Amino acid sequence: MLPGGGPAKTTGGMFGPGSPTFLTSKVDALINWGRLNSLWPMPFGTACCAIEMMASAASNYDLARFGMERMSFSPRQADVLICAGRVPYKLAPVLRRIWDQMPQPKWAISMGACASSGGVFDVYSMVQGIDTIIPVDVYIPGCPPRPEGLIYGLMMIQEKIRQESLSRHFEHRAEDPALVAMPRASAEEVVGLTGAFGNSTQQDQLSTGIVVTPDIPGDDLLS
Amino acid sequence: MADDTKSPLDAVEDGPVASGSAEGADTTSTGSADDHPTVAALLAKYPDEVQRFRLMAGDQYVVWMEPARSHEILSWLKNDPDQLYDMMSDVTAVDYGHGRPLEVVYQMYSTHHGRALRIRCPLPLDALEIDSVYDLWKSVNWLEREVYDLFGVTFRGHPDLRRILMPDDYEEGHPLRKDFPLRGRFSRAEQTRRALNQDVERYYLAEDLGHGVPQEVAAAQTATALPGGDDEAAGAAPEGGQG
């Protein structure tokens, strides 16, 4: 950040004699520039979206151009989680655990219809959108999205990082320890995901009349 | 299989229909016992157990059998020198709905004689039990677990009968049964809460994957040793001091 490297302030800088030999900027700009150009994705590929994710990383689309040089298969060295594909309930705690293992700051991309909303799998076994499990920054529509879609989503993450400020970092990123491994969405939100829609059998969301109102610790913090 | 419960699903059982035939399924060959030595042998040896048989999908003979002596018959099919069905390709089940019997399907193949055979055992919905054939074909271990998991059929004598696809503590029932609601029995919020409360380490411990039977399963089997017929299992366990 000290261009020119002039010997002394008094002898002149880059804008002529008497001008300063330094520039001022914000630490935010420097840190955000570093972060957004070295995003390491944690690939969580569970279905066909993962094939498109692989294509994005391959030479034809070359995700590395944008700083995603290395797919990090360890969540502890990753910055952005790309959930590509459908997530069954049996996998939900695994996804949550991997998200909890990623160090701050971290971002999440929900890639494709199934990860974003459950897609066509409005059935007993499927998570209806991973935003009930982890916080999601960018949703990428498509079934599956093309590699351009994933790259665009990652560039949206980059734009989001560019707007961030270190001074507001902790209020944005701090997580309540009580919420670790807990659902991100409230019980009403999760139930509401299927309430408005019928399906092929016109089934109510609680077809047997069993009404379950779980008492989730920390639920009120989310609303 | 009474005919008073005819439904469109029966067309599935009837197999493919030759195109252009006006009579539909009636013109399809239902097969002859003379064309398949095993079917003829079964009819001769177990006339009371064989309910019916027919040819499906060109060359696949299907035999419907009473489930009561299924283990004896399957054992004979495996060990008889003229049959030698040494490969159990698949064990699955079909729930036809409408309160009709659930059918357990055994798909087997004889590598010695180059013959395939499908055995179907109808089980009434209020008595979903059949003998395990794990002692005959080791390959049915996980297949029978899958049928138990998704259809609720209890296989008597199975060494490790617990859920295989759904979580161990899944309480909503058996998902592939026709009376199972498409979205499950609990609300989405409850399903999410239960999912996140799963003990992940319980399923994915490396030593469990390596050695087969998890410790907790072995302990549970010891603790709940059945009073009859399971004595040798309880006696073999070193610390099985339940009673």
Interface residues (C-beta under 8 A of the other chain):
Chain A: Y89 K90 A92 P93 V94 R96 R97 D122 V123 Y124 S125 V127 Q128 T132 I133 A181 M182 P183 A185 S186 A187 E188 V190 V191 L193 T194 N199 S200 T201 Q203 Q205 L206 S207 T208 I210 V211 V212 P214 I216
Chain B: M166 P167 E172 P175 F180 P181 L182 R183 G184 R185 F186 S187 R188 A189 E190 Q191 T192 R193 R194 A195 L196 N197 Q198 V200
